[in-house]
Amino acid sequence: MKDSKTEKYTRYERARIVGARALQVLMGAPVLIKTDSIDPLEIALEEMDLGIIPITVKRDQKRTSR
């Protein structure tokens, strides 16, 4: 499932966000969706697909090429 909330991230940002959220869930953070899954990674991926992960990405401004 691709929507405007997930397309704006690079694959590296997406991996970092999903990994961080999976760790949060593993450590006992509340799950933000209704799911039958108990695997933190699957839960984080489902949350990412729905665009409801409470994590933001801060980027540096683009640098000009040399």
Wavefront OBJ file of the C-alpha trace (Angstrom):
o trace
v 0.000 0.000 0.000
v 1.557 3.273 -1.099
v 0.159 6.632 -0.122
v 1.523 10.141 0.136
v 2.554 9.623 3.761
v 4.915 6.739 3.005
v 6.198 7.842 -0.411
v 7.979 10.879 0.976
v 10.545 8.741 2.816
v 13.665 7.208 1.313
v 14.130 3.488 1.796
v 16.736 4.226 4.459
v 14.410 6.526 6.368
v 11.632 3.966 6.091
v 13.905 1.209 7.461
v 15.019 3.419 10.348
v 11.464 4.455 11.226
v 10.084 0.911 11.105
v 13.033 -0.407 13.118
v 12.659 2.272 15.772
v 8.906 1.709 16.021
v 9.349 -2.071 16.236
v 11.773 -1.550 19.129
v 9.251 0.715 20.852
v 6.541 -1.933 20.519
v 8.928 -4.629 21.751
v 9.703 -2.525 24.828
v 6.013 -2.157 25.681
v 4.787 0.930 23.821
v 1.075 0.835 23.006
v 0.135 -0.570 19.613
v -1.762 2.047 17.589
v -3.745 -0.361 15.398
v -5.936 -3.397 15.874
v -4.024 -6.420 14.650
v -3.759 -10.142 15.270
v 0.020 -10.037 14.843
v 2.281 -10.300 17.872
v 5.513 -9.678 15.941
v 6.721 -6.111 16.624
v 8.207 -5.786 13.126
v 4.949 -6.775 11.436
v 3.033 -4.357 13.676
v 5.451 -1.537 12.809
v 5.151 -2.291 9.088
v 1.348 -2.229 9.293
v 1.468 1.087 11.156
v 3.860 2.482 8.538
v 1.576 1.405 5.709
v -1.326 3.181 7.428
v 0.816 6.270 8.015
v 0.204 6.459 11.763
v 3.672 5.941 13.208
v 4.346 8.789 15.664
v 7.884 9.425 14.404
v 9.043 12.346 12.293
v 12.121 12.769 10.119
v 14.258 15.886 10.346
v 16.420 16.509 7.304
v 19.244 18.938 6.704
v 18.637 21.394 3.927
v 19.984 20.267 0.581
v 23.600 21.203 0.055
v 24.711 22.534 -3.297
v 26.965 20.248 -5.293
v 30.601 21.209 -5.646
l 1 2 3 4 5 6 7 8 9 10 11 12 13 14 15 16 17 18 19 20 21 22 23 24 25 26 27 28 29 30 31 32 33 34 35 36 37 38 39 40 41 42 43 44 45 46 47 48 49 50 51 52 53 54 55 56 57 58 59 60 61 62 63 64 65 66
